[in-house]
């Protein structure tokens, strides 16, 4: 742009009094295709401070082998397997037995198990809802299973489904540990509180567990079976194992007996952990999901001694635009009027039409290959009536589809 043309433009826009060093782009802003959108500006304004929300690892130190070492060992194993003709022959003949227990043990010892479990727990929001911005890598693998009446075991893995009827008794929990170590095991439900929004219910609390013998630990809260109310969807049941630095006095938290008063079982993992973070270190994690079944009614009536709550979602009423005298031609006349009719009247009309076309003592008429060929309608008949009759011949519409 020449200087003469620029000066004329500035006068026309009223910028003649501006300093020459200030450009029009600076005053008017960047063009729309380059400027930030309103959404981007709002996101930038609401972006939290990284120093404040930075996640903190509160777990045990890593004893994991480096990725380079794992890759080197894996490549050696693969090379050995590829050069084994006997294994190749068994695999080709589908006779090769894969030792799953050995593979699982190697998966745990390599440290990949704790990494995978932490990723899954993040996906299910376990750390966010229990510890806020803190997290940990489960270094100690938990083996949790609910024993059934037929002596079968329903295991707890990493988010699998367990019905309340399958979790009526305290589970068996096993893990590897030193004999002189002390542990705390807590089972909590972050989704099931009936009165408080961000509270939990503690279902089981065992403290000062010597070694890995859970039965010899101190019972702080006796086991309470899960009770997800009807209509509340899936609930997460989370087992957290803490390693203790020494014996801890849980007398202030301890509840005598079965403790069926839900107000006394209100719990917060973060509030429990914060004042004891120098004495406890999260080490193990396992969780499952559960939802309503018929045994929950018995739990509320016979164990908790309260009326069973049931929840339903109240869907908002469908919005219907105010009726006008001359609707759009793109809408069918009868369909438009049905929006403003009483639903009971429409259902009655549907049933009457259904009965008119149904005879239980006669066989259905054979459908014609080209039914509309034999249909002759007067053009003076309204289009919506002609359309309905055409649908009836073709076997379309709700009345015909309900047969």
C-alpha positions as MATLAB code, in Angstrom:
seq = 'XXXXXXXXXXXXXXXXXXXXXXXXXXXXXXXXXXXXXXXXXXXXXXXXXXXXXXXXXXXXXXXXXXXXXXXXXXXXXXXXXXXXXXXXXXXXXXXXXXXXXXXXXXXXXXXXXXXXXXXXXXXXXXXXXXXXXXXXXXXXXXXXXXXXXXXXXXXXXXXXXXXXXXXXXXXXXXXXXXXXXXXXXXXXXXXXXXXXXXXXXXXXXXXXXXXXXXXXXXXXXXXXXXXXXXXXXXXXXXXXXXXXXXXXXXXXXXXXXXXXXXXXXXXXXXXXXXXXXXXXXXXXXXXXXXXXXXXXXXXXXXXXXXXXXXXXXXXXXXXXXXXXXXXXXXXXXXXXXXXXXXXXXXXXXXXXXXXXXXXXXXXXXXXXXXXXXXXXXXXXXXXXXXXXXXXXXXXXXXXXXXX';
ca = [
       0.000    0.000    0.000;
       1.425    3.375   -1.005;
       1.863    6.135    1.555;
      -0.688    8.340   -0.284;
      -3.320    5.607   -0.237;
      -2.556    4.842    3.419;
      -3.049    8.490    4.440;
      -6.372    8.651    2.568;
      -7.515    5.468    4.306;
      -6.512    6.819    7.719;
      -8.450   10.048    7.128;
     -11.506    8.113    5.978;
     -11.416    5.943    9.104;
     -10.627    8.843   11.418;
      -7.076    7.685   12.203;
      -5.303   10.755   10.891;
      -4.403   11.928   14.388;
      -2.696    8.633   15.337;
       1.036    8.282   15.477;
       2.563    6.869   12.267;
       4.227    4.009   14.207;
       0.882    2.531   15.191;
      -0.458    0.300   12.437;
      -4.071   -0.371   11.563;
      -3.656   -4.073   12.408;
      -2.622   -3.181   15.939;
      -5.633   -0.928   16.421;
      -8.270   -3.100   14.741;
      -6.896   -6.435   15.947;
      -5.969   -9.575   14.067;
      -8.307  -10.879   11.344;
     -10.917  -13.463   12.411;
      -9.050  -16.386   10.859;
      -5.958  -15.578   12.958;
      -7.480  -14.151   16.140;
      -8.369  -16.314   19.149;
     -11.990  -17.331   19.464;
     -14.113  -16.511   22.506;
     -13.906  -20.142   23.606;
     -10.099  -20.058   23.459;
     -10.001  -16.843   25.475;
     -12.286  -18.303   28.163;
     -10.215  -21.499   28.373;
      -7.019  -19.464   28.699;
      -8.579  -17.306   31.408;
      -9.818  -20.331   33.386;
      -6.656  -22.394   32.952;
      -5.492  -23.400   36.471;
      -2.044  -22.657   37.757;
       0.229  -25.617   37.025;
       2.102  -25.121   40.280;
      -1.145  -25.395   42.222;
      -2.735  -28.356   40.460;
       0.410  -30.350   39.751;
      -0.196  -33.988   40.633;
       1.862  -35.505   43.445;
       2.998  -39.118   43.729;
       2.279  -40.282   47.303;
       3.094  -43.960   46.777;
       6.076  -46.183   47.463;
       9.333  -45.557   45.579;
       9.758  -47.287   42.263;
      11.639  -50.542   42.070;
      10.836  -50.894   38.408;
      13.415  -52.008   35.857;
      14.231  -49.411   33.218;
      12.426  -49.568   29.885;
      15.728  -50.070   28.046;
      16.551  -53.134   30.150;
      13.067  -54.556   29.636;
      13.277  -54.039   25.883;
      16.676  -55.706   25.757;
      15.465  -58.722   27.728;
      12.305  -58.953   25.646;
      14.280  -58.928   22.391;
      16.497  -61.756   23.674;
      13.455  -63.865   24.562;
      11.854  -63.212   21.176;
      15.051  -64.150   19.359;
      15.267  -67.384   21.338;
      11.631  -68.250   20.637;
      11.893  -67.560   16.900;
      14.905  -69.881   16.622;
      13.155  -72.738   18.450;
      11.788  -75.156   15.769;
       9.941  -77.301   18.321;
       7.967  -74.315   19.642;
       7.193  -73.224   16.084;
       5.850  -76.706   15.273;
       3.650  -76.798   18.405;
       2.279  -73.344   17.657;
       1.507  -74.325   14.039;
      -0.291  -77.468   15.196;
      -2.125  -75.497   17.928;
      -0.637  -77.653   20.662;
       1.462  -74.988   22.370;
       0.555  -74.442   26.024;
       1.072  -70.857   27.208;
       1.976  -70.632   30.942;
      -0.349  -67.795   31.958;
       0.707  -67.866   35.614;
       4.356  -67.438   34.633;
       3.479  -64.578   32.290;
       1.411  -62.857   34.994;
       4.222  -63.241   37.495;
       6.691  -61.666   35.070;
       4.213  -58.887   34.362;
       4.071  -58.087   38.085;
       7.810  -58.373   38.737;
       8.740  -56.143   35.784;
       6.730  -53.241   37.204;
       4.403  -53.038   34.213;
       1.487  -54.174   36.381;
       1.663  -51.115   38.644;
       1.903  -48.810   35.623;
      -1.118  -50.419   33.940;
      -3.154  -50.428   37.150;
      -2.415  -46.750   37.734;
      -3.558  -45.943   34.174;
      -6.819  -47.862   34.644;
      -7.455  -46.201   38.015;
      -6.953  -42.790   36.389;
      -9.442  -43.759   33.695;
     -12.073  -44.619   36.332;
     -11.346  -41.450   38.345;
     -10.206  -43.350   41.445;
      -7.370  -41.002   42.430;
      -9.268  -37.843   41.510;
     -12.283  -38.704   43.670;
     -10.352  -40.139   46.621;
      -7.065  -38.197   46.809;
      -7.700  -35.064   44.772;
      -4.556  -34.248   42.770;
      -2.470  -36.997   44.368;
      -1.886  -40.461   42.902;
       0.276  -43.522   43.474;
       1.579  -46.549   41.630;
       0.235  -49.770   43.219;
       3.550  -51.510   43.981;
       1.896  -54.280   46.032;
      -0.467  -56.484   44.039;
      -3.699  -57.377   45.843;
      -5.426  -60.720   45.357;
      -9.059  -60.132   46.392;
     -11.902  -62.620   46.068;
     -15.397  -63.108   47.502;
     -16.014  -66.712   48.558;
     -19.473  -68.037   47.588;
     -21.657  -70.703   49.218;
     -20.500  -73.323   46.719;
     -16.880  -72.409   47.619;
     -16.320  -70.751   44.262;
     -14.544  -67.373   44.254;
     -15.671  -64.153   42.590;
     -12.430  -62.205   42.059;
     -11.856  -58.453   42.172;
      -9.513  -57.276   39.448;
      -9.475  -53.782   37.973;
     -13.044  -52.566   37.458;
     -14.838  -55.867   36.835;
     -18.486  -56.295   37.841;
     -19.489  -57.927   41.133;
     -23.142  -58.172   42.167;
     -24.178  -57.335   45.777;
     -25.464  -60.906   46.219;
     -21.916  -62.094   45.475;
     -20.366  -59.804   48.121;
     -22.403  -60.653   51.219;
     -19.335  -61.630   53.265;
     -15.917  -60.071   53.713;
     -13.541  -61.093   50.919;
     -10.285  -62.957   51.196;
      -7.331  -60.618   50.630;
      -3.789  -61.837   49.981;
      -0.589  -59.956   49.173;
       3.148  -60.433   49.539;
       4.846  -58.696   52.473;
       7.452  -59.044   55.207;
       6.407  -60.695   58.457;
       7.405  -57.666   60.534;
       5.523  -55.101   58.444;
       2.179  -53.524   59.356;
      -0.616  -52.650   56.928;
      -4.019  -50.957   56.768;
      -6.755  -52.135   54.395;
      -9.815  -49.978   53.620;
     -12.803  -50.727   51.382;
     -14.705  -47.580   50.441;
     -17.515  -46.592   48.082;
     -17.152  -43.065   46.631;
     -20.458  -43.257   44.704;
     -23.031  -44.462   47.208;
     -23.603  -41.742   49.815;
     -27.291  -40.989   50.208;
     -27.185  -37.510   51.778;
     -23.812  -35.836   51.045;
     -22.537  -35.148   47.558;
     -18.780  -35.711   47.885;
     -18.721  -38.172   50.790;
     -17.987  -41.901   50.857;
     -19.185  -44.908   52.790;
     -16.528  -47.086   54.389;
     -17.530  -50.755   54.039;
     -14.502  -52.352   55.679;
     -11.540  -51.065   57.693;
      -8.762  -53.299   59.018;
      -5.768  -51.648   60.686;
      -2.390  -52.795   62.057;
      -2.399  -55.957   59.919;
       0.712  -58.010   60.755;
       2.420  -59.268   57.623;
      -0.209  -60.357   55.148;
      -2.630  -61.987   57.613;
      -5.699  -59.738   57.341;
      -7.653  -61.828   59.856;
      -5.238  -60.823   62.634;
      -5.606  -57.096   62.015;
      -7.500  -54.641   64.189;
     -11.162  -54.318   63.171;
     -11.941  -50.610   62.941;
     -15.119  -51.063   60.858;
     -16.694  -54.458   60.376;
     -17.529  -55.509   56.826;
     -20.789  -54.153   55.424;
     -22.105  -55.597   52.171;
     -22.631  -53.145   49.261;
     -26.105  -51.612   48.846;
     -26.312  -49.606   45.587;
     -29.897  -48.233   45.453;
     -32.082  -48.842   42.443;
     -31.664  -46.250   39.719;
     -28.182  -45.039   40.750;
     -26.193  -47.038   38.195;
     -22.791  -48.556   38.887;
     -20.884  -47.965   42.132;
     -17.128  -48.359   42.542;
     -15.879  -50.466   45.443;
     -12.224  -49.561   46.031;
      -9.741  -51.571   48.103;
      -6.720  -49.494   49.212;
      -3.778  -51.036   51.035;
      -1.550  -48.712   53.079;
       1.889  -49.571   54.403;
       2.398  -48.371   57.980;
       5.600  -46.938   59.409;
       4.602  -48.345   62.794;
       1.581  -49.180   64.874;
      -1.207  -46.598   64.620;
      -3.833  -45.801   67.231;
      -7.241  -46.121   65.521;
      -9.283  -45.851   68.729;
     -10.805  -42.524   67.673;
     -12.145  -44.079   64.455;
     -13.080  -47.488   65.777;
     -16.773  -48.394   65.778;
     -18.076  -51.241   67.938;
     -20.274  -53.987   66.524;
     -21.597  -54.167   62.969;
     -22.184  -50.361   62.845;
     -25.284  -50.259   60.639;
     -25.806  -46.504   61.158;
     -24.816  -45.007   57.813;
     -24.063  -41.604   59.344;
     -21.266  -43.270   61.354;
     -19.907  -44.855   58.174;
     -19.540  -41.537   56.375;
     -15.920  -41.381   55.289;
     -13.426  -39.312   53.327;
     -10.224  -40.941   52.094;
      -8.456  -37.596   51.706;
      -9.376  -36.387   55.207;
      -8.306  -39.738   56.630;
      -4.961  -39.730   54.818;
      -3.890  -36.089   55.249;
      -3.175  -36.089   59.014;
      -1.567  -39.549   58.753;
       0.506  -39.110   55.603;
       3.740  -39.471   57.577;
       2.532  -42.787   59.004;
       0.788  -44.309   55.970;
       1.852  -44.840   52.360;
      -0.599  -46.116   49.723;
       0.816  -49.330   48.311;
      -1.950  -51.530   46.847;
      -5.134  -51.006   44.868;
      -7.973  -53.159   43.559;
     -11.503  -52.150   42.663;
     -14.701  -53.491   41.142;
     -18.110  -52.162   40.125;
     -21.506  -53.159   41.458;
     -25.128  -52.254   40.778;
     -28.587  -53.010   42.134;
     -29.979  -56.508   42.514;
     -32.767  -58.085   44.609;
     -30.486  -58.606   47.648;
     -30.206  -54.838   48.191;
     -33.824  -54.698   49.412;
     -32.963  -57.241   52.122;
     -29.862  -55.243   53.090;
     -31.872  -52.061   53.617;
     -34.751  -53.728   55.478;
     -32.997  -56.336   57.626;
     -29.468  -54.962   58.129;
     -29.721  -51.175   57.869;
     -33.281  -51.035   59.243;
     -34.519  -48.407   56.817;
     -36.843  -48.062   53.872;
     -35.249  -48.903   50.547;
     -34.693  -45.738   48.495;
     -35.337  -45.807   44.763;
     -34.247  -43.148   42.318;
     -35.666  -42.180   38.952;
     -34.500  -39.594   36.483;
     -37.069  -36.918   35.740;
     -36.768  -36.203   32.047;
     -37.722  -32.649   31.055;
     -40.955  -32.264   29.148;
     -40.605  -32.170   25.392;
     -40.716  -28.623   24.104;
     -43.569  -27.955   21.706;
     -43.534  -24.713   19.790;
     -46.627  -22.546   19.986;
     -49.199  -23.525   17.381;
     -49.642  -21.232   14.385;
     -52.352  -20.891   11.782;
     -50.202  -21.517    8.724;
     -47.469  -24.093    9.419;
     -44.658  -24.819    7.001;
     -45.552  -26.812    3.900;
     -42.625  -29.148    4.635;
     -44.565  -30.598    7.593;
     -47.403  -33.046    7.144;
     -50.756  -31.655    8.262;
     -51.743  -34.599   10.489;
     -48.268  -34.933   12.030;
     -48.302  -31.239   12.877;
     -51.734  -31.480   14.547;
     -50.725  -34.582   16.544;
     -48.186  -32.462   18.424;
     -51.011  -30.506   20.056;
     -53.490  -33.337   20.656;
     -54.066  -35.169   23.908;
     -51.794  -38.283   24.008;
     -54.722  -40.331   25.360;
     -56.775  -39.433   22.301;
     -53.914  -40.446   19.980;
     -53.454  -43.781   21.776;
     -57.203  -44.475   21.555;
     -57.174  -43.757   17.837;
     -54.166  -46.052   17.412;
     -55.899  -48.941   19.206;
     -59.109  -48.490   17.168;
     -57.170  -48.528   13.885;
     -55.244  -51.573   15.079;
     -58.444  -53.471   15.847;
     -59.954  -52.525   12.482;
     -57.076  -54.191   10.622;
     -56.775  -57.256   12.880;
     -58.955  -60.357   12.794;
     -57.747  -63.308   14.880;
     -60.042  -65.739   12.978;
     -58.813  -64.900    9.486;
     -55.497  -65.318    7.831;
     -53.562  -62.239    6.830;
     -54.017  -61.104    3.287;
     -51.211  -61.880    0.917;
     -49.154  -58.780    0.241;
     -49.057  -57.590   -3.325;
     -45.715  -57.114   -4.973;
     -46.621  -53.599   -6.192;
     -49.495  -52.458   -3.938;
     -49.590  -48.821   -5.063;
     -50.303  -49.858   -8.658;
     -53.805  -50.959   -7.665;
     -54.441  -47.902   -5.495;
     -56.474  -45.191   -7.223;
     -57.239  -42.122   -5.159;
     -59.093  -39.003   -6.124;
     -56.761  -36.010   -6.325;
     -59.362  -33.940   -4.523;
     -58.683  -35.911   -1.335;
     -56.272  -34.080    1.004;
     -52.655  -35.140    0.587;
     -52.250  -36.322    4.159;
     -55.211  -38.760    3.764;
     -53.771  -40.067    0.488;
     -50.425  -40.539    2.216;
     -51.998  -42.517    5.059;
     -53.843  -44.800    2.666;
     -50.647  -45.352    0.713;
     -48.826  -46.260    3.885;
     -51.585  -48.719    4.782;
     -51.215  -50.458    1.409;
     -47.424  -50.589    1.775;
     -47.627  -51.868    5.350;
     -45.926  -48.826    6.793;
     -46.740  -46.791    9.878;
     -47.066  -47.607   13.563;
     -50.323  -49.538   13.165;
     -48.880  -51.856   10.541;
     -45.459  -52.184   12.167;
     -47.062  -53.253   15.471;
     -48.596  -56.378   13.915;
];
